[in-house]
Amino acid sequence: MKKTWYLLAFVFAAFAMSACNGQKAEEGAGPADKILLKDFAPVVVNNLPVTYVERAKFDIIDMHAHDYAATEEEIAQWCKTMDEVGVLNTAVMHCSWIGRPFEEYVAAYAAHKDRFRFWCCFDYTDMSEEGIQKACETLERYHEMGAIGVGELGDKGEGDTYARPGDGTGIHIDDPRIKPLIAKAGELKMPISIHIAEPYWMYLPMDETNDGLLNAVTWHVDTTNCLGYNQLVQTFENAVRENPNTIFIACHYLNMSHDWPRLGALLDKYPNMYVDIAARVAESAHTPRATREFLIKYQDRVLFGTDNGMSPEMYRTIFRVLETNDEHFYCPELGYHWALSGFNLPDEVLKKIYHDNAARILEEYK
């Protein structure tokens, strides 16, 4: 009889608790259901150190930027900012969306040519054998005008859509037709910087399971009529393997910051491959321990890059991530909803990433 009473009492209590919790859940569901992901703007409540890094710990060679400055005044201001934050010189890369031909943007920066390094595109105007030979001659002419590298090439599935002046749609980096161009770049000691694919989230379903949804929705890649992520990575590996005398710089960690072991394996396999860290602060700083381990292990193969404009605070955000031990801070302007943490990299690693690795490549490629 006692057992029956205890059982009935337990069932009644459980029922009452369930009803109470159900009421609370129902009461609390309204506001939460009305918050959109795009409006999610958390404020850190943790009492944590906040480090402001005004100037980089070591001098910097920025290996990834673009023709952001529209006027001579803006170029001069950019140089002033570079002085303030510790950037010696900056690679200004050429792309179709830059807006002006190579000759014009080189001329625009002529007054400050000691502060900027110019990169040019491949010319795909004529893909015949004779046309490619002319493109090689154009590359030589650009080199004589001051181009030290080729890039930023860009293939997000449809081919080198960053190309100027010719349309590079359908032309991937392992296309046998452009092998003479790649060989010519190696002969001229011009590294090739290339943007392959996009972060992996951009290829996943745009649903509640997508870890990078807030950013992925904006940059979603439809692979219906173009190469997918793994196919693009394969085209890159093919080119690196088949052209050992040419240095390749995979922009944005090869968009592989979600899989450090895979990226490390490629670096182990190909000594002519490097990566830059440009525009991938958020993608790498949400896994600070794994990223730190990768950067220390491959400290000789990583190049500093920004690819995010000319703002002083843009540079300082990157410095904070690379140099400090700060944790759980947000940078809403980067477009991600997760918190970032610093890597607190050792000085010898910082110096290589900031300066020495780029200096070595450019010196070897003079």
Residue pairs with C-beta under 8 A, 6 or more apart in sequence:
37 213
37 214
37 337
38 214
40 214
40 337
41 332
42 330
42 337
42 339
44 328
44 329
44 330
44 339
46 328
48 326
48 327
48 328
48 329
49 324
49 325
49 326
50 326
50 329
51 320
51 323
51 324
51 325
51 326
51 342
52 316
52 320
53 316
53 319
53 320
53 323
53 324
54 84
54 85
54 316
55 84
55 85
55 86
55 319
56 85
56 86
56 87
56 315
56 319
56 323
56 354
57 319
57 323
57 347
57 350
57 351
57 354
58 86
58 347
58 350
58 351
58 354
58 355
59 86
59 87
59 88
59 354
59 355
60 85
60 86
60 87
60 88
60 304
60 354
60 355
61 87
61 88
61 89
61 91
61 303
61 304
61 354
61 355
61 358
61 359
61 362
62 87
62 89
62 90
62 91
62 304
62 305
62 306
63 91
63 193
63 249
63 276
63 278
63 303
63 304
63 305
63 358
64 91
64 93
64 152
64 193
64 251
64 276
64 278
64 279
64 303
64 305
64 306
64 307
65 90
65 91
65 92
65 93
65 305
65 306
65 307
66 92
66 93
66 95
66 98
66 152
66 307
67 92
67 94
67 98
67 99
67 100
67 105
67 108
68 74
68 78
68 309
68 310
69 75
69 77
69 78
69 108
69 109
69 310
72 108
72 111
74 310
75 108
75 109
75 111
75 112
76 112
77 310
78 90
78 310
79 112
79 115
81 87
81 310
81 311
81 312
81 315
82 88
82 89
82 90
82 115
84 312
85 312
85 315
85 316
85 319
87 315
88 115
88 355
89 114
89 115
89 116
89 117
90 115
90 116
90 117
90 306
91 116
91 117
91 118
91 119
91 148
91 149
91 193
91 305
92 105
92 109
92 116
92 117
92 118
92 119
93 119
93 151
93 152
93 193
94 102
94 105
94 118
94 119
94 120
94 121
94 151
94 152
94 164
95 121
95 152
95 154
95 162
95 164
96 121
96 161
96 162
96 163
96 164
97 162
98 105
98 164
100 108
101 164
101 165
102 118
102 120
102 121
102 142
102 145
102 147
102 164
103 145
105 118
106 118
106 145
106 146
109 115
109 116
109 118
113 146
117 148
117 149
117 362
118 145
118 146
118 147
118 148
119 147
119 148
119 149
119 150
119 151
119 152
119 193
120 139
120 142
120 147
120 149
120 150
121 150
121 151
121 153
121 162
121 163
121 164
121 165
122 135
122 139
122 150
122 153
122 160
122 163
122 168
122 178
122 181
123 134
123 135
123 138
123 139
123 163
123 165
123 166
124 135
124 160
124 163
124 166
124 167
124 168
124 171
124 178
125 131
125 135
125 165
125 166
126 132
126 134
126 135
126 166
127 171
127 177
132 177
132 178
132 180
132 181
133 180
135 181
136 180
136 181
136 184
139 147
139 150
139 181
139 184
139 185
139 188
139 190
140 184
140 188
143 188
143 190
147 190
148 190
148 191
148 362
148 365
149 190
149 191
149 192
149 193
149 249
149 365
150 185
150 190
150 191
150 192
150 193
151 191
151 192
151 193
151 194
151 249
151 251
152 162
152 193
152 194
152 195
152 251
153 160
153 162
153 163
153 168
153 173
153 192
153 193
153 194
153 195
154 160
154 161
154 162
154 194
154 195
155 161
155 172
155 173
155 194
155 195
155 196
155 197
155 227
155 232
155 235
156 195
156 197
156 198
156 221
156 226
156 232
157 197
157 221
157 223
157 226
157 227
157 228
157 232
158 169
158 170
158 225
158 226
158 227
159 168
159 169
159 170
159 171
159 172
160 168
160 169
160 171
160 172
160 173
161 168
161 169
162 168
162 195
163 171
171 177
171 178
172 227
172 232
172 235
173 182
173 194
173 196
173 235
173 236
173 238
173 239
174 235
174 236
174 238
174 239
174 242
179 242
179 243
182 192
182 239
182 243
182 246
183 243
183 245
183 246
185 191
185 192
185 246
186 243
186 245
186 246
186 247
187 245
189 364
189 365
189 366
190 365
191 246
191 247
191 248
191 249
191 274
191 361
191 365
192 246
192 247
192 248
192 249
193 248
193 249
193 251
193 276
194 236
194 248
194 249
194 250
194 251
195 251
195 252
195 255
196 232
196 233
196 235
196 236
196 250
196 251
196 254
196 255
197 203
197 221
197 229
197 232
197 233
197 254
197 255
198 219
198 221
198 229
198 255
199 212
199 215
199 216
199 219
199 252
199 255
199 257
199 258
199 280
199 283
200 229
200 255
200 256
200 258
200 259
201 210
201 211
201 212
201 213
201 215
201 216
201 258
202 212
202 216
202 219
202 220
202 221
203 221
203 223
203 228
203 229
204 210
204 216
206 213
206 216
206 217
206 220
207 213
210 216
212 283
212 336
214 335
214 336
214 337
215 282
215 335
215 336
218 335
221 229
223 229
227 235
229 255
233 254
233 256
236 248
236 250
236 254
237 266
237 270
239 248
240 248
240 266
240 270
240 272
240 273
241 270
243 272
244 270
244 271
244 272
245 272
246 272
247 272
247 273
247 274
247 361
247 365
248 270
248 272
248 273
248 274
249 274
249 275
249 276
249 303
250 273
250 274
250 275
250 276
251 275
251 276
251 278
251 305
251 307
252 276
252 277
252 278
252 279
252 280
252 283
252 307
253 263
253 275
253 276
253 277
253 280
253 283
253 284
254 263
254 266
254 275
255 280
256 262
256 263
257 263
257 280
257 283
257 284
257 287
257 291
258 283
260 290
260 291
260 293
260 294
263 275
263 294
264 294
264 297
264 298
266 273
267 273
267 275
267 298
267 301
273 301
274 301
274 302
274 303
274 357
274 361
275 298
275 301
275 302
275 303
276 302
276 303
276 304
276 305
277 284
277 302
277 303
277 304
277 305
277 318
277 353
278 305
278 306
278 307
278 308
279 305
279 306
279 307
279 308
281 317
281 318
281 321
281 331
281 334
281 340
282 331
282 334
282 335
282 336
282 338
282 340
283 336
284 291
284 321
285 291
285 321
285 340
285 341
285 342
285 343
286 336
286 338
286 339
286 340
286 341
288 327
288 340
288 341
288 342
288 343
291 343
292 343
292 344
292 345
295 302
295 343
295 345
295 349
295 353
296 345
296 346
296 349
299 348
299 349
299 352
299 353
300 352
300 357
301 357
302 352
302 353
302 357
303 353
303 357
303 358
303 361
304 353
304 354
304 355
304 358
306 314
306 315
306 318
308 314
317 331
320 326
320 329
320 342
321 340
321 341
321 342
321 343
322 342
322 343
322 345
322 350
322 353
323 342
323 343
323 344
323 345
323 350
324 342
324 344
325 342
325 344
326 341
326 342
327 339
327 341
327 342
328 339
328 340
328 341
329 339
329 340
329 341
330 339
330 340
331 340
345 353
